[in-house]
Structure formats: structure tokens, C-alpha cells
Amino acid sequence: MSDSGIPREAAKVTLCQPNRHCGPLSETTAAQILDLLDFQGPADLSSWLAGNT
């Protein structure tokens, strides 16, 4: 996660919901969720989608 992203504690809280509903997340899945939270605008989303679809 980049320095411009959400604070680490907020990231932990954000991951609680999918962990509770889906079971333990792999490190890869958790990293992808955190990447989504680091978006600064539509260009970031487009870039992420290009590399993850």
C-alpha cells in the first residue's frame, strides 16, 4: 500500500467485513482489496482493471 493510501489501522478494519462474510482472505485477495482503496481517481481504476482482468 502506498504512503498516499489509507492508514494501516483503517485498512485492517476495512478487511474485517469481507473476512467475516467470506472467511479468511488470501494475502493476494487482501492486497487487491487494499489496492482498490488506494485509488485517487478514474485513471487509477482503469489502470488496475487493465492489470487485473
C-alpha positions as CSV (number, residue, x, y, z in Angstrom):
1,M,0.0,0.0,0.0
2,S,1.4,3.4,-0.9
3,D,2.0,6.3,1.5
4,S,-0.9,8.2,0.0
5,G,-3.3,5.4,0.8
6,I,-5.5,4.8,3.8
7,P,-3.8,4.4,7.3
8,R,-2.9,0.8,8.2
9,E,-5.5,0.6,11.0
10,A,-8.3,1.7,8.7
11,A,-7.2,-1.0,6.2
12,K,-7.5,-3.6,8.9
13,V,-11.0,-2.5,9.7
14,T,-11.9,-2.4,6.1
15,L,-10.8,-6.1,5.6
16,C,-12.9,-7.2,8.6
17,Q,-16.2,-7.2,6.6
18,P,-15.1,-9.5,3.7
19,N,-13.3,-11.7,6.2
20,R,-16.5,-12.1,8.3
21,H,-18.7,-12.8,5.3
22,C,-16.3,-14.8,3.1
23,G,-13.9,-16.5,5.5
24,P,-10.2,-15.8,5.7
25,L,-8.9,-14.0,2.7
26,S,-5.7,-14.9,1.0
27,E,-2.8,-12.4,1.0
28,T,-3.4,-11.8,-2.7
29,T,-7.1,-11.1,-2.3
30,A,-6.5,-8.8,0.7
31,A,-3.8,-6.9,-1.3
32,Q,-6.3,-6.5,-4.2
33,I,-8.9,-5.0,-1.9
34,L,-6.4,-2.6,-0.4
35,D,-5.2,-1.6,-3.9
36,L,-8.8,-0.6,-4.7
37,L,-8.8,1.6,-1.6
38,D,-5.7,3.5,-2.8
39,F,-7.4,4.8,-6.0
40,Q,-7.0,8.5,-6.5
41,G,-9.3,8.8,-9.5
42,P,-10.7,7.1,-12.6
43,A,-7.3,6.7,-14.2
44,D,-6.2,4.5,-11.2
45,L,-9.3,2.3,-11.7
46,S,-8.6,2.0,-15.4
47,S,-5.0,1.0,-14.7
48,W,-6.0,-1.5,-12.1
49,L,-8.6,-3.1,-14.3
50,A,-6.2,-3.4,-17.2
51,G,-3.8,-5.3,-15.0
52,N,-6.3,-7.4,-13.1
53,T,-8.9,-8.6,-15.6
